[in-house]
């Protein structure tokens, strides 16, 4: 692995600094850290996808289908297998502060916490998106790639889709939702469909369920919806 204390100094762009302030209270001590490196650990897309996964109520021991690849299936696999996101933290420099046990932190980061569970995670995609075949999780068979035409034939209970990421226009989202109602209605194992859409999208009557407004994404007002038809 590449977790090591290199004694390097952080470099900051003075023209466009990306500064974060991190705070934590531990045993009566208030600790403040300033992150000058600006490395994004959680992007807004990842946070919304994680919220979709949580809102869906999905459990790692049951099947999950992501409709249109937007990263939900990857997060689901990592969650189910308890995979460490080393790629997200390997480039972060360790601060030279007495409150940080650097040896202990490096030992912790090198640990292996994966579980033996083999989750059934499927990504349903348009046939023409062949570039997804080079995706590591799909190539290794950890996430299965199926054509959208097979959606109603695979017995999995939970479906998730981030439509704002893949179909940001209102007309495209409404057209897709009208079509998926028909596919899910004939699905024997279906339990719930959780999706992120534009706030101004008119939902088909059968897809109206629990919903709440979510933060703007790519400048678009959004809402998250969970339905069981």
Secondary structure, 3 states (H helix, E strand, C coil): CCCCCCCCCCCCCCCCCCCEEEEEEECCEEEEEEECCCCCCCCHHHHHHHHHHHHHCCCCCCCEEEECCCCHHHHHHHHHHCCCCHHHHCCCCCCCCCCCCHHHHHHHHHCCCCCCCCCCEEEEECCCCHHHHHCHHHHCCCCEEEEHHHHHHCCCCEEEEEHHHHCCCHHHHHHHHHHHHHHHHCCCCCCEEEEEEECCCCCCHHHCCEEEEEEEECCEEEEEEEECC
